[in-house]
């Protein structure tokens, strides 16, 4: 590593400089010989190396060593190792995105929300086999859950083609092509129609919770279930974004209302287009108007409106390839 690289390492992440707990002392001695002022090294860089060594020693003593891209979790009966491609900090803890799983580390402060979420995710009901085939792909499947230290881990299945909307936006520079935003909104409204049938309000639909499949034009809602409630149920917590976007009376009454999810879907569309407020949406006029208007309050009515908007905005329905793959975002060698 050169001087600039070493100086850029945060003191909270000494793992970026040292390989592992058992070798950090030897590696420090080698670095000290290279960067110590007595050997012609840079005193500023040497000072940084010393501080990173001290931070490494503290993490080792507390059992908090973290290898980048590797999540190690100890429970009362088992040790888990999860290789992940991306980590996000959330309002309830951390989100780890791997090739075939998504792992949520929910802080113990939100343990009651996590347990309530698992109950909802374990009781999805369908009116028919056809509905299950159509809708289940949009919904999470819990693979495992366990307590560890100050987190409750909930691990969900994930197909390799799925990418988090937040990561997609970052990859394309903050704005998604309107034609692709269109099918993403369609998939979310399909999901909202199921929620209307199942009497579920998710309360956190957005770019930090929804994963899409660029090649298949589909998606799965793998995040934010800690805020989900039965329709009419009392909301004990919502994300900051939801508190800003939900209908004011919902936030006053604190009762789960489908209008919240429908408002969040329109907001997600605006965010994907790079204009969260919606003052200068760069998309066809019918689509722009719909994204800025309030929901009808009914998922089915919103979906019917949206079908008309799609025709007016883009003409006859046709498949537009999205030339992005999960490997482009998370690394082809993962």
JODA-V500352 format. One record per residue. N is the residue number from 0. RES is the residue in one small letter. SS is DSSP state (h for helix, s for strand, l for the rest). OMEGA is omega in radians with two decimals (NA if undefined). NEAR is the number of other ideal C-beta (glycine too) atoms within 12 Angstrom. Layout:
N | RES | SS | OMEGA | NEAR
N | RES | SS | OMEGA | NEAR
//
This chain:
0 | x | l | 3.07 | 20
1 | x | l | -3.07 | 12
2 | x | h | -3.09 | 20
3 | x | h | -3.13 | 12
4 | x | h | -3.13 | 14
5 | x | h | -3.12 | 30
6 | x | h | -3.12 | 22
7 | x | l | -3.12 | 16
8 | x | l | 3.11 | 27
9 | x | l | 3.13 | 16
10 | x | l | 3.10 | 23
11 | x | l | -3.08 | 15
12 | x | l | 3.13 | 22
13 | x | h | 3.13 | 35
14 | x | h | 3.12 | 28
15 | x | h | -3.13 | 26
16 | x | l | -3.08 | 34
17 | x | l | -3.00 | 34
18 | x | l | -3.07 | 20
19 | x | l | -3.08 | 21
20 | x | l | -3.06 | 24
21 | x | l | -3.07 | 13
22 | x | l | -3.03 | 19
23 | x | h | -3.13 | 30
24 | x | h | 3.11 | 19
25 | x | h | 3.13 | 17
26 | x | h | 3.09 | 25
27 | x | h | -3.14 | 29
28 | x | h | 3.13 | 17
29 | x | h | 3.12 | 20
30 | x | h | 3.13 | 33
31 | x | h | 3.12 | 24
32 | x | h | -3.11 | 17
33 | x | h | -2.97 | 22
34 | x | h | -3.13 | 30
35 | x | l | -3.14 | 20
36 | x | h | -3.14 | 17
37 | x | h | 3.12 | 11
38 | x | h | 3.12 | 15
39 | x | l | -3.13 | 12
40 | x | l | -3.12 | 21
41 | x | l | -3.11 | 20
42 | x | h | 3.14 | 17
43 | x | h | 3.12 | 16
44 | x | h | 3.14 | 29
45 | x | h | 3.11 | 26
46 | x | h | 3.12 | 22
47 | x | h | 3.14 | 31
48 | x | h | 3.11 | 38
49 | x | h | -3.12 | 26
50 | x | h | 3.09 | 24
51 | x | h | 3.06 | 35
52 | x | h | 3.14 | 30
53 | x | h | 3.11 | 21
54 | x | h | 3.10 | 29
55 | x | h | -3.14 | 37
56 | x | h | 3.14 | 20
57 | x | h | 3.14 | 19
58 | x | h | 3.12 | 25
59 | x | h | -3.11 | 23
60 | x | h | -3.13 | 13
61 | x | h | -3.11 | 13
62 | x | l | -3.08 | 14
63 | x | l | -3.12 | 21
64 | x | l | -3.09 | 26
65 | x | l | 3.09 | 29
66 | x | l | -3.13 | 25
67 | x | l | 3.14 | 22
68 | x | l | 3.14 | 23
69 | x | s | 3.07 | 20
70 | x | s | 3.11 | 32
71 | x | s | -3.05 | 27
72 | x | s | 3.09 | 32
73 | x | s | 3.03 | 18
74 | x | l | -3.12 | 17
75 | x | l | -3.04 | 10
76 | x | l | -2.99 | 10
77 | x | l | 3.06 | 14
78 | x | s | -3.12 | 13
79 | x | s | 3.04 | 28
80 | x | s | -3.12 | 16
81 | x | s | 3.02 | 33
82 | x | s | -3.08 | 24
83 | x | l | -3.11 | 33
84 | x | l | -3.06 | 34
85 | x | s | 3.09 | 32
86 | x | s | 3.07 | 27
87 | x | s | 3.00 | 28
88 | x | s | -3.13 | 15
89 | x | l | 3.14 | 33
90 | x | l | -3.13 | 28
91 | x | l | -3.12 | 34
92 | x | s | -3.13 | 30
93 | x | s | 3.08 | 29
94 | x | s | 3.12 | 39
95 | x | s | -3.11 | 40
96 | x | s | 3.11 | 40
97 | x | l | -3.06 | 34
98 | x | l | -3.06 | 27
99 | x | l | 3.08 | 23
100 | x | s | 2.94 | 31
101 | x | s | -3.12 | 46
102 | x | s | 3.09 | 43
103 | x | s | 3.05 | 48
104 | x | s | -3.05 | 37
105 | x | s | -3.14 | 39
106 | x | s | -3.12 | 25
107 | x | h | 3.08 | 19
108 | x | h | -3.11 | 16
109 | x | h | -3.08 | 29
110 | x | h | 3.14 | 24
111 | x | h | 3.10 | 19
112 | x | h | -3.14 | 34
113 | x | h | -3.14 | 33
114 | x | h | 3.12 | 21
115 | x | h | 3.12 | 30
116 | x | h | -3.13 | 38
117 | x | h | 3.10 | 30
118 | x | h | 3.14 | 22
119 | x | h | -3.09 | 34
120 | x | h | -3.12 | 33
121 | x | l | -3.11 | 19
122 | x | l | 3.05 | 17
123 | x | l | -3.12 | 29
124 | x | l | -3.09 | 19
125 | x | l | -3.12 | 18
126 | x | l | -3.10 | 15
127 | x | l | 3.06 | 11
128 | x | h | 3.13 | 10
129 | x | h | 3.11 | 10
130 | x | h | -3.14 | 20
131 | x | h | 3.12 | 18
132 | x | h | -3.08 | 13
133 | x | h | -2.96 | 20
134 | x | h | -3.00 | 30
135 | x | h | 3.13 | 23
136 | x | h | 3.11 | 30
137 | x | h | -2.98 | 38
138 | x | l | -3.10 | 36
139 | x | l | 2.98 | 38
140 | x | l | -3.11 | 25
141 | x | s | -3.12 | 29
142 | x | s | -3.14 | 24
143 | x | s | 3.01 | 23
144 | x | s | -3.09 | 29
145 | x | s | 3.12 | 27
146 | x | s | 3.10 | 24
147 | x | s | 3.11 | 30
148 | x | l | -3.08 | 21
149 | x | l | -3.14 | 17
150 | x | s | 2.90 | 30
151 | x | s | -3.10 | 34
152 | x | s | 3.05 | 37
153 | x | s | -3.07 | 44
154 | x | s | -3.12 | 33
155 | x | s | 3.06 | 35
156 | x | s | 3.13 | 25
157 | x | l | 3.04 | 38
158 | x | l | -3.01 | 26
159 | x | l | -3.07 | 25
160 | x | l | -3.04 | 26
161 | x | s | 3.06 | 40
162 | x | s | 3.10 | 42
163 | x | s | -3.13 | 38
164 | x | h | 3.13 | 43
165 | x | h | -3.14 | 31
166 | x | h | 3.08 | 30
167 | x | h | -3.14 | 38
168 | x | h | 3.12 | 30
169 | x | h | -3.11 | 22
170 | x | h | -3.08 | 26
171 | x | h | 3.07 | 24
172 | x | l | 3.01 | 10
173 | x | l | 3.13 | 18
174 | x | l | -3.14 | 24
175 | x | l | 3.12 | 37
176 | x | l | -3.11 | 27
177 | x | h | 3.14 | 31
178 | x | h | 3.11 | 26
179 | x | h | 3.04 | 33
180 | x | h | -3.10 | 45
181 | x | h | -3.12 | 38
182 | x | h | 3.06 | 33
183 | x | h | 3.09 | 42
184 | x | h | 3.12 | 44
185 | x | h | -3.13 | 32
186 | x | h | 3.12 | 35
187 | x | h | 3.12 | 42
188 | x | h | 3.02 | 40
189 | x | h | 3.14 | 32
190 | x | h | 3.13 | 43
191 | x | h | 3.10 | 42
192 | x | h | 3.07 | 30
193 | x | h | 3.13 | 33
194 | x | h | 3.12 | 42
195 | x | h | 3.11 | 29
196 | x | h | -3.02 | 24
197 | x | h | -3.11 | 31
198 | x | l | 3.10 | 22
199 | x | s | 2.97 | 39
200 | x | s | -3.07 | 41
201 | x | l | 3.07 | 49
202 | x | l | -3.11 | 47
203 | x | l | 3.13 | 40
204 | x | l | 3.14 | 48
205 | x | l | -3.07 | 41
206 | x | l | 3.14 | 39
207 | x | l | -3.07 | 34
208 | x | l | -3.06 | 42
209 | x | s | 3.11 | 43
210 | x | s | 3.12 | 45
211 | x | s | 3.02 | 45
212 | x | s | -3.13 | 30
213 | x | l | -3.11 | 34
214 | x | l | -3.05 | 23
215 | x | l | -3.11 | 23
216 | x | l | 3.09 | 26
217 | x | s | 3.14 | 29
218 | x | s | 3.10 | 41
219 | x | s | -3.13 | 33
220 | x | s | -3.02 | 50
221 | x | l | -3.11 | 44
222 | x | l | 3.01 | 43
223 | x | l | -3.07 | 49
224 | x | h | 3.13 | 44
225 | x | h | -3.09 | 41
226 | x | h | -3.06 | 42
227 | x | l | 3.13 | 41
228 | x | s | 2.92 | 36
229 | x | s | 3.12 | 22
230 | x | l | -3.11 | 27
231 | x | l | 3.13 | 16
232 | x | l | -3.11 | 21
233 | x | s | 3.10 | 18
234 | x | l | 3.12 | 31
235 | x | l | 3.11 | 19
236 | x | l | 3.02 | 29
237 | x | l | 3.08 | 35
238 | x | l | 3.13 | 32
239 | x | h | 3.14 | 17
240 | x | h | -3.13 | 27
241 | x | h | 3.14 | 37
242 | x | h | 3.11 | 23
243 | x | h | -2.96 | 19
244 | x | h | -3.12 | 33
245 | x | l | 3.06 | 37
246 | x | l | -3.07 | 25
247 | x | h | -3.10 | 16
248 | x | h | 3.09 | 13
249 | x | h | -3.13 | 32
250 | x | h | 3.09 | 23
251 | x | h | -3.09 | 12
252 | x | h | -3.13 | 17
253 | x | l | 3.07 | 23
254 | x | s | -3.08 | 24
255 | x | l | -3.04 | 34
256 | x | l | 3.14 | 38
257 | x | h | 3.13 | 40
258 | x | h | 3.13 | 34
259 | x | h | 3.13 | 45
260 | x | h | -3.12 | 47
261 | x | h | 3.07 | 43
262 | x | h | -3.14 | 39
263 | x | h | 3.11 | 47
264 | x | h | 3.11 | 44
265 | x | h | 3.11 | 41
266 | x | h | 3.10 | 33
267 | x | h | 3.09 | 43
268 | x | h | 3.12 | 47
269 | x | h | -3.14 | 35
270 | x | h | 3.14 | 33
271 | x | h | 3.11 | 40
272 | x | l | 3.07 | 36
273 | x | l | -3.11 | 24
274 | x | l | -3.06 | 23
275 | x | l | -3.11 | 26
276 | x | l | 3.11 | 16
277 | x | l | -3.11 | 26
278 | x | l | -3.10 | 13
279 | x | l | -3.11 | 15
280 | x | l | -3.13 | 29
281 | x | l | -3.12 | 21
282 | x | l | 3.12 | 33
283 | x | l | -3.05 | 23
284 | x | h | 3.13 | 16
285 | x | h | 3.12 | 24
286 | x | h | 3.12 | 34
287 | x | h | -3.13 | 26
288 | x | h | -3.10 | 22
289 | x | h | -3.11 | 36
290 | x | h | -3.12 | 41
291 | x | h | -3.12 | 25
292 | x | l | 3.07 | 22
293 | x | l | 3.12 | 20
294 | x | l | 3.04 | 34
295 | x | l | -3.07 | 22
296 | x | l | 3.12 | 22
297 | x | l | -3.14 | 22
298 | x | h | -3.13 | 37
299 | x | h | 3.12 | 22
300 | x | h | 3.10 | 20
301 | x | h | -3.13 | 37
302 | x | h | 3.12 | 29
303 | x | h | 3.08 | 17
304 | x | h | -3.07 | 29
305 | x | h | 3.11 | 40
306 | x | h | 3.08 | 22
307 | x | h | 3.13 | 17
308 | x | h | -3.14 | 31
309 | x | h | 3.14 | 29
310 | x | h | -3.12 | 18
311 | x | h | -3.06 | 20
312 | x | h | -2.99 | 28
313 | x | h | 3.14 | 27
314 | x | l | -3.12 | 13
315 | x | l | -3.10 | 9
316 | x | l | 3.07 | 15
317 | x | l | -3.10 | 13
318 | x | l | 3.09 | 14
319 | x | l | -3.08 | 21
320 | x | l | 3.04 | 15
321 | x | l | -2.99 | 30
322 | x | l | 3.08 | 12
323 | x | l | 3.09 | 26
324 | x | l | 3.13 | 23
325 | x | h | 3.14 | 32
326 | x | h | 3.10 | 19
327 | x | h | -3.07 | 21
328 | x | h | -3.05 | 29
329 | x | h | 3.10 | 33
330 | x | l | -3.09 | 20
331 | x | l | -3.08 | 12
332 | x | l | -3.11 | 9
333 | x | l | NA | 19
//
